Each structure stands twice: as structure tokens, then as C-alpha cells.
Amino acid sequence: MEVRIDRDTLLELTDATKERNIYTHPLFLARDIFWQRLEYAFKYLKKYTKPTDKILDFGGGSGVFCKTLASYYDDVSIIDLDVDEAKNIISHYDINNVTLINEDINKYKMDGKYDVIIATDVLEHFYDLEAPINFFNKFLKKDGILLVTLPTENWVYELGRKIVNKQKPEDHYHSSNHVINFLKKSNFKEIEKRFIPKYIVPIPLFEVAIFTFEEL
């Protein structure tokens, strides 16, 4: 199943000036690294979840993953403060099984819980990690699956920024190691993780990790 959306299509549907939209970067290497994050994430999802699971893309308003998720899962939701680009992608591909939630996570209310929550390069943007953790505690089922991708913020990552001419965002508060350890201390049991991208060998720019939720 193809995860990637071609650059020309994304340039029409999304705002290339937004920091989250590196999928439209003029350098193929930059785009490839970011797409690999989602490709490995999707491999984990297919390994540990099933199409009938109810899945939430936490902070997925860029919409770049929703076409893939919608083609595999019956019921997909996206929560973000900015869902305009996801709307464009959903409309372009005529997707009808994705619910957009344009809301602050601290104010969100719903009956029921999700089987799966994913957060791809999102959690490092929360200064206070208790906010997303509280959300997961409230809306992820016991034994549910949490998948995250995170920047390592190590010297390799800093070198990568220089290569693609990117500055570190002011709201990159945490490294992948810090967030993953925080999750482990917060009722989440690590199942599997790996460094990405992979070019002959894995390069530690990002980590993708999958957890099960052990509700107290």
C-alpha cells in the first residue's frame, strides 16, 4: 500500500511554508526521510493492529497520513487545532471514513475510547507532557496501542537540519529519548522501537516506537 503522496499534489493541497510540511521540501532526501517515518509507522500499525480498530491521529492536521490510514482502517479520526490541510486532502481523494476534530485536546469530550492512537512528531511540541498523557489516559482503551514518532535531537539530527537548511523550532522541547522514557513511567509498556531513516543501516534521526496502554 503506497504511503507517499507526490510533491506536486501536496503543493496544491497544503501550505509549503508551514514547518510541519517538509513533505514538499525541494530536496528529495528531506522528503524521503520524513516519508520513511510514516512508512515504518504504518508497518508497525499493520503488525499490531487490525482494520476494524478505531484509530485517532493525534495532531495529524497536515493530512499527509490520513489517505493511508483511511485505506486500511474503517474508522479514522484526526484531532488538531488546524485541520484545513487535512480537509483538502480528504476532499481531493474523496475519503469518507475520516472524522476531523478541530479542537483543543484539553477541551475534547467524547463517549467511548480509541483502540489506537498515533502521534507522529507531535509530542516533542508539548512543554508539559502531562497534557497529552492525560488525553491518552482518558481516551485510549486498556491494552490499546499508542504509536509515536519523535526527533532524536542529537548531533546527527542537528547535522541534518544544516543539510536541509532548517532551524530548530522554538517549541521542540524534548528529545525522543526523553519522551519515550516519560511514556514508560506513565503506564505505557514499550513493545518495539527503531531508528529511522534506513540507508543500508538505520540512521538515528528519528525514533518510531509502539506501546500498549496498561491502564491502572
PEGIWO-V368226 format. One record per residue. N is the residue number from 1. SS is DSSP state (helix for helix, strand for strand, loop for the rest). PSI is psi in whole degrees, -180 to 180 (999 if undefined). Layout:
n:ss:psi
N:SS:PSI
N:SS:PSI
//
This chain:
n:ss:psi
1:loop:124
2:loop:125
3:loop:-33
4:loop:148
5:loop:134
6:loop:152
7:helix:-42
8:helix:-40
9:helix:-45
10:helix:-34
11:helix:-30
12:helix:-33
13:helix:-18
14:loop:169
15:loop:107
16:loop:-15
17:loop:-14
18:loop:140
19:loop:-31
20:loop:-14
21:loop:53
22:helix:-9
23:helix:-12
24:helix:10
25:loop:141
26:loop:-24
27:loop:125
28:helix:-41
29:helix:-43
30:helix:-45
31:helix:-42
32:helix:-42
33:helix:-45
34:helix:-38
35:helix:-35
36:helix:-35
37:helix:-50
38:helix:-33
39:helix:-44
40:helix:-36
41:helix:-43
42:helix:-36
43:helix:-44
44:helix:-42
45:helix:-44
46:helix:-29
47:helix:-38
48:helix:-4
49:loop:177
50:loop:159
51:loop:-26
52:loop:-6
53:loop:144
54:strand:119
55:strand:142
56:strand:126
57:strand:104
58:strand:112
59:loop:27
60:loop:30
61:loop:-15
62:loop:-24
63:loop:-1
64:loop:-20
65:loop:-12
66:helix:-31
67:helix:-43
68:helix:-48
69:helix:-42
70:helix:-26
71:helix:-15
72:helix:-42
73:loop:149
74:loop:-33
75:strand:109
76:strand:137
77:strand:151
78:strand:130
79:strand:131
80:strand:157
81:loop:-18
82:loop:106
83:loop:12
84:helix:-43
85:helix:-37
86:helix:-39
87:helix:-44
88:helix:-43
89:helix:-41
90:helix:-42
91:helix:-44
92:helix:-41
93:loop:5
94:loop:52
95:loop:133
96:loop:11
97:loop:28
98:strand:128
99:strand:126
100:strand:131
101:strand:102
102:strand:82
103:loop:153
104:loop:132
105:loop:-27
106:loop:-14
107:loop:-4
108:loop:137
109:loop:142
110:loop:157
111:loop:136
112:loop:178
113:loop:168
114:strand:148
115:strand:-32
116:strand:135
117:strand:134
118:strand:147
119:strand:97
120:strand:110
121:loop:53
122:loop:-46
123:helix:-27
124:helix:-15
125:helix:-7
126:loop:113
127:loop:-44
128:loop:105
129:loop:-13
130:helix:-29
131:helix:-55
132:helix:-34
133:helix:-43
134:helix:-39
135:helix:-48
136:helix:-42
137:helix:-35
138:helix:-36
139:helix:2
140:strand:132
141:strand:154
142:strand:135
143:strand:12
144:strand:169
145:strand:133
146:strand:126
147:strand:134
148:strand:148
149:strand:144
150:strand:145
151:strand:141
152:loop:-31
153:loop:31
154:loop:-172
155:helix:-29
156:helix:-41
157:helix:-42
158:helix:-39
159:helix:-41
160:helix:-38
161:helix:-42
162:helix:-38
163:helix:-40
164:loop:8
165:loop:51
166:loop:143
167:loop:150
168:loop:125
169:loop:146
170:loop:-26
171:loop:23
172:loop:92
173:loop:-21
174:loop:151
175:loop:166
176:helix:-40
177:helix:-42
178:helix:-46
179:helix:-44
180:helix:-41
181:helix:-36
182:helix:-42
183:helix:-41
184:helix:-30
185:loop:0
186:loop:42
187:loop:17
188:strand:127
189:strand:121
190:strand:130
191:strand:-47
192:strand:150
193:strand:163
194:strand:159
195:strand:148
196:strand:157
197:strand:179
198:strand:120
199:loop:94
200:loop:-56
201:loop:157
202:strand:141
203:strand:128
204:strand:66
205:strand:-39
206:strand:160
207:strand:139
208:strand:130
209:strand:147
210:strand:138
211:strand:158
212:strand:147
213:strand:121
214:loop:85
215:loop:136
216:loop:999
//
